[in-house]
Each structure stands twice: as C-alpha cells, then as structure tokens.
Amino acid sequence: MVMENAAMANAAMSCAWFTYYDYVRMKEYEEKKMGKLVWMNDETVKKLRQYSMEVVDEYSKKDPKYSAQAGKLLKDFLQIVGRV
C-alpha cells in the first residue's frame, strides 16, 4: 500500500509538473513571437480520437496480452474524463 500511494503521488506530481510547464512554454512561445498557437476545432478532435481508437483496437487485437490491457485503460480513462 505504501508503494502504491508513493507511485500515485509521484504520478500526480509529474502530471501537474508537465501541465504547468506546457502552459509556461506556450506563453513563452507566443511572447517571443515564435508563432501563434492554434487549437483544433471540436469536430477535428472528435475525428482524430475516433481514428486513434481504431488504431488502438488494431494493436489490441494483435497483442492481447499487453496492448489490449493498455487500450482498455486508455478507453476507460477517456470515458471517465468525458472524452468518448
């Protein structure tokens, strides 16, 4: 239990760190006039996610021992956060 809690705390800290620095770097990118950041529209993201899930399904079929487990975790996560 101690190891699981430590691993989860580390994962949460890493996620927060990456998110923070993503935004820091995006701001820096725009402030230095290196370019303009643009975001894909919702329909494009939806299509991209759909096609990506098809690829996940293909790999899951080819490798049920590992890829299928990872694919299931990904789908479960996307469902939890409301992305599918």
Secondary structure in CASP SS format (residue, H / E / C, confidence):
PFRMAT SS
TARGET T0000
AUTHOR 0000-0000-0000
METHOD secondary structure of the structure
MODEL  1
M C 1.00
V H 1.00
M H 1.00
E H 1.00
N H 1.00
A H 1.00
A H 1.00
M H 1.00
A H 1.00
N H 1.00
A H 1.00
A H 1.00
M H 1.00
S H 1.00
C H 1.00
A H 1.00
W H 1.00
F H 1.00
T H 1.00
Y H 1.00
Y H 1.00
D H 1.00
Y H 1.00
V H 1.00
R H 1.00
M H 1.00
K H 1.00
E H 1.00
Y H 1.00
E H 1.00
E H 1.00
K C 1.00
K C 1.00
M C 1.00
G C 1.00
K C 1.00
L C 1.00
V C 1.00
W C 1.00
M C 1.00
N C 1.00
D H 1.00
E H 1.00
T H 1.00
V H 1.00
K H 1.00
K H 1.00
L H 1.00
R H 1.00
Q H 1.00
Y H 1.00
S H 1.00
M H 1.00
E H 1.00
V H 1.00
V H 1.00
D H 1.00
E H 1.00
Y H 1.00
S H 1.00
K H 1.00
K H 1.00
D C 1.00
P C 1.00
K C 1.00
Y C 1.00
S H 1.00
A H 1.00
Q H 1.00
A H 1.00
G H 1.00
K H 1.00
L H 1.00
L H 1.00
K H 1.00
D H 1.00
F H 1.00
L H 1.00
Q H 1.00
I H 1.00
V C 1.00
G C 1.00
R C 1.00
V C 1.00
END
